[in-house]
Amino acid sequence: MAAIGKMRGGPEAALTEDYLKRARDLGRSRGFTGPDLSEYDAPRSLAGPARTAKEGDWLAAAAEDSVAIALDERGRNLSSEQFAAMLGDLRDGGAKGAAFLIGGADGHDRKVIDAAQKSIAFGAATWPHMLVRAMLAEQLYRAMTILAGHPYHRS
């Protein structure tokens, strides 16, 4: 996960780290590394398109050597099972990794959306960026448990 803005503690940070830790622990038990989070401070000296362009540069660099997946309100809505299947297909197709890109307060620069191999959404509602991290971390953990046949996901 790569995100604009840094979490400074609080319940969202604790929840995000809890699910990332669970995912890393599950990954380690299966012989691979789990997800991590890279954060970039929003460039306060810039505004508007210049700001989103700079943020886009950082996110593009974070996605290097990985399949870029933009979190965007216009992206595809996936069930947890579909999300897990997408990750399984990437894994089985030989992808080195998946980089989930979370933009800043003004969203993604167009070049991020255009360069992303996939774009997903968490429904039609607008979510706070810090909460999206926790939601994504939980879905990553859930997807890993689905793929591993772990009982966490009940469907």
C-alpha positions as a LaTeX table, in Angstrom:
\begin{tabular}{lrrr}
\hline
Residue & $x$ (\AA) & $y$ (\AA) & $z$ (\AA) \\
\hline
Met1 & 0.00 & 0.00 & 0.00 \\
Ala2 & 1.23 & 3.46 & $-0.84$ \\
Ala3 & $-0.68$ & 6.47 & 0.44 \\
Ile4 & $-0.51$ & 10.23 & 0.45 \\
Gly5 & $-0.62$ & 11.66 & 3.98 \\
Lys6 & 0.88 & 10.16 & 7.11 \\
Met7 & $-1.08$ & 8.56 & 9.90 \\
Arg8 & $-0.14$ & 10.09 & 13.21 \\
Gly9 & $-1.55$ & 7.49 & 15.54 \\
Gly10 & $-5.16$ & 7.10 & 16.55 \\
Pro11 & $-7.66$ & 4.29 & 16.09 \\
Glu12 & $-7.35$ & 4.15 & 12.29 \\
Ala13 & $-3.58$ & 3.69 & 12.54 \\
Ala14 & $-3.95$ & 0.99 & 15.19 \\
Leu15 & $-6.56$ & $-0.87$ & 13.16 \\
Thr16 & $-4.51$ & $-0.60$ & 9.96 \\
Glu17 & $-1.38$ & $-1.90$ & 11.66 \\
Asp18 & $-3.32$ & $-4.74$ & 13.32 \\
Tyr19 & $-4.59$ & $-6.05$ & 9.97 \\
Leu20 & $-1.23$ & $-5.52$ & 8.25 \\
Lys21 & 0.47 & $-7.47$ & 11.04 \\
Arg22 & $-2.06$ & $-10.29$ & 10.73 \\
Ala23 & $-1.48$ & $-10.40$ & 6.98 \\
Arg24 & 2.32 & $-10.38$ & 7.38 \\
Asp25 & 2.13 & $-13.16$ & 9.98 \\
Leu26 & $-0.10$ & $-15.26$ & 7.73 \\
Gly27 & 2.19 & $-14.58$ & 4.79 \\
Arg28 & 5.28 & $-15.58$ & 6.76 \\
Ser29 & 3.61 & $-18.85$ & 7.74 \\
Arg30 & 3.15 & $-19.54$ & 4.03 \\
Gly31 & 6.66 & $-18.52$ & 2.95 \\
Phe32 & 6.09 & $-15.02$ & 1.57 \\
Thr33 & 6.04 & $-11.49$ & 2.84 \\
Gly34 & 2.79 & $-9.75$ & 3.57 \\
Pro35 & 1.72 & $-6.20$ & 2.78 \\
Asp36 & 3.39 & $-3.05$ & 4.00 \\
Leu37 & 2.47 & 0.62 & 4.00 \\
Ser38 & 4.50 & 3.45 & 2.49 \\
Glu39 & 3.30 & 6.95 & 3.32 \\
Tyr40 & 4.19 & 10.28 & 1.73 \\
Asp41 & 3.52 & 13.66 & 3.32 \\
Ala42 & 1.29 & 15.76 & 1.10 \\
Pro43 & 3.34 & 18.62 & $-0.40$ \\
Arg44 & 1.95 & 21.62 & 1.49 \\
Ser45 & 3.82 & 24.11 & $-0.68$ \\
Leu46 & 1.82 & 23.02 & $-3.74$ \\
Ala47 & $-1.88$ & 23.22 & $-4.55$ \\
Gly48 & $-4.30$ & 21.95 & $-7.17$ \\
Pro49 & $-2.94$ & 20.10 & $-10.21$ \\
Ala50 & 0.70 & 20.73 & $-9.21$ \\
Arg51 & 0.05 & 19.01 & $-5.89$ \\
Thr52 & $-1.70$ & 15.96 & $-7.36$ \\
Ala53 & 1.02 & 15.70 & $-10.02$ \\
Lys54 & 3.73 & 15.55 & $-7.34$ \\
Glu55 & 1.73 & 13.02 & $-5.34$ \\
Gly56 & 1.28 & 11.01 & $-8.53$ \\
Asp57 & 5.06 & 10.92 & $-9.05$ \\
Trp58 & 5.53 & 9.46 & $-5.57$ \\
Leu59 & 2.80 & 6.86 & $-6.04$ \\
Ala60 & 4.12 & 5.86 & $-9.45$ \\
Ala61 & 7.57 & 5.31 & $-7.96$ \\
Ala62 & 6.06 & 3.20 & $-5.17$ \\
Ala63 & 4.36 & 0.97 & $-7.75$ \\
Glu64 & 7.55 & 0.27 & $-9.69$ \\
Asp65 & 7.98 & $-3.49$ & $-10.36$ \\
Ser66 & 4.43 & $-4.17$ & $-9.10$ \\
Val67 & 0.97 & $-4.24$ & $-10.55$ \\
Ala68 & $-0.44$ & $-0.78$ & $-9.80$ \\
Ile69 & $-3.98$ & $-0.83$ & $-8.40$ \\
Ala70 & $-5.50$ & 2.62 & $-7.86$ \\
Leu71 & $-8.16$ & 3.07 & $-5.22$ \\
Asp72 & $-10.55$ & 5.42 & $-6.97$ \\
Glu73 & $-14.24$ & 6.22 & $-6.59$ \\
Arg74 & $-14.75$ & 5.35 & $-10.26$ \\
Gly75 & $-13.03$ & 1.99 & $-9.90$ \\
Arg76 & $-14.61$ & $-1.42$ & $-9.95$ \\
Asn77 & $-16.52$ & $-2.55$ & $-6.86$ \\
Leu78 & $-15.42$ & $-6.04$ & $-5.84$ \\
Ser79 & $-16.82$ & $-8.46$ & $-3.32$ \\
Ser80 & $-14.29$ & $-9.91$ & $-0.89$ \\
Glu81 & $-14.26$ & $-13.13$ & $-2.92$ \\
Gln82 & $-13.63$ & $-11.21$ & $-6.16$ \\
Phe83 & $-10.87$ & $-9.21$ & $-4.47$ \\
Ala84 & $-9.22$ & $-12.43$ & $-3.29$ \\
Ala85 & $-9.57$ & $-13.96$ & $-6.76$ \\
Met86 & $-7.92$ & $-10.88$ & $-8.30$ \\
Leu87 & $-4.96$ & $-11.23$ & $-5.93$ \\
Gly88 & $-4.81$ & $-14.98$ & $-6.57$ \\
Asp89 & $-4.75$ & $-14.36$ & $-10.32$ \\
Leu90 & $-1.93$ & $-11.84$ & $-9.91$ \\
Arg91 & 0.03 & $-14.28$ & $-7.73$ \\
Asp92 & $-0.55$ & $-17.21$ & $-10.07$ \\
Gly93 & 0.27 & $-15.07$ & $-13.10$ \\
Gly94 & 3.74 & $-14.34$ & $-11.72$ \\
Ala95 & 3.26 & $-10.73$ & $-10.59$ \\
Lys96 & 6.10 & $-9.63$ & $-8.32$ \\
Gly97 & 3.66 & $-7.69$ & $-6.18$ \\
Ala98 & 0.63 & $-5.46$ & $-6.08$ \\
Ala99 & 0.84 & $-1.79$ & $-5.14$ \\
Phe100 & $-2.43$ & $-0.36$ & $-3.89$ \\
Leu101 & $-2.34$ & 3.39 & $-4.43$ \\
Ile102 & $-4.30$ & 5.75 & $-2.18$ \\
Gly103 & $-4.31$ & 9.35 & $-3.38$ \\
Gly104 & $-4.42$ & 12.55 & $-1.38$ \\
Ala105 & $-7.36$ & 14.77 & $-0.49$ \\
Asp106 & $-7.83$ & 15.81 & $-4.13$ \\
Gly107 & $-7.70$ & 12.26 & $-5.47$ \\
His108 & $-5.32$ & 10.83 & $-8.03$ \\
Asp109 & $-3.52$ & 12.64 & $-10.77$ \\
Arg110 & $-4.80$ & 11.45 & $-14.16$ \\
Lys111 & $-1.44$ & 9.81 & $-14.92$ \\
Val112 & $-1.88$ & 7.50 & $-11.90$ \\
Ile113 & $-5.31$ & 6.35 & $-13.11$ \\
Asp114 & $-4.05$ & 5.93 & $-16.68$ \\
Ala115 & $-0.95$ & 3.98 & $-15.62$ \\
Ala116 & $-2.73$ & 1.72 & $-13.12$ \\
Gln117 & $-3.38$ & $-1.79$ & $-14.40$ \\
Lys118 & $-6.50$ & $-1.94$ & $-12.22$ \\
Ser119 & $-8.75$ & 0.52 & $-10.42$ \\
Ile120 & $-11.00$ & $-0.48$ & $-7.54$ \\
Ala121 & $-13.47$ & 1.28 & $-5.25$ \\
Phe122 & $-14.95$ & 0.60 & $-1.83$ \\
Gly123 & $-18.46$ & 1.48 & $-2.93$ \\
Ala124 & $-20.02$ & 4.74 & $-4.01$ \\
Ala125 & $-19.54$ & 6.48 & $-0.66$ \\
Thr126 & $-16.65$ & 8.84 & 0.01 \\
Trp127 & $-14.35$ & 7.50 & 2.73 \\
Pro128 & $-11.72$ & 9.33 & 4.79 \\
His129 & $-8.26$ & 8.46 & 3.50 \\
Met130 & $-7.11$ & 7.17 & 6.87 \\
Leu131 & $-10.12$ & 4.86 & 7.14 \\
Val132 & $-9.55$ & 3.57 & 3.60 \\
Arg133 & $-6.15$ & 2.29 & 4.76 \\
Ala134 & $-7.77$ & 0.26 & 7.53 \\
Met135 & $-10.44$ & $-1.04$ & 5.14 \\
Leu136 & $-7.82$ & $-2.02$ & 2.56 \\
Ala137 & $-5.61$ & $-3.67$ & 5.18 \\
Glu138 & $-8.59$ & $-5.73$ & 6.39 \\
Gln139 & $-9.51$ & $-6.73$ & 2.84 \\
Leu140 & $-5.91$ & $-7.76$ & 2.13 \\
Tyr141 & $-5.91$ & $-9.93$ & 5.24 \\
Arg142 & $-9.34$ & $-11.33$ & 4.36 \\
Ala143 & $-8.20$ & $-12.11$ & 0.80 \\
Met144 & $-5.14$ & $-13.91$ & 2.11 \\
Thr145 & $-7.31$ & $-16.00$ & 4.44 \\
Ile146 & $-9.71$ & $-16.83$ & 1.60 \\
Leu147 & $-6.83$ & $-17.95$ & $-0.62$ \\
Ala148 & $-5.34$ & $-19.98$ & 2.25 \\
Gly149 & $-8.64$ & $-21.65$ & 3.18 \\
His150 & $-8.44$ & $-20.08$ & 6.64 \\
Pro151 & $-11.73$ & $-19.84$ & 8.57 \\
Tyr152 & $-11.62$ & $-16.03$ & 9.09 \\
His153 & $-13.89$ & $-15.40$ & 6.10 \\
Arg154 & $-17.30$ & $-16.97$ & 6.39 \\
Ser155 & $-19.36$ & $-17.01$ & 3.24 \\
\hline
\end{tabular}
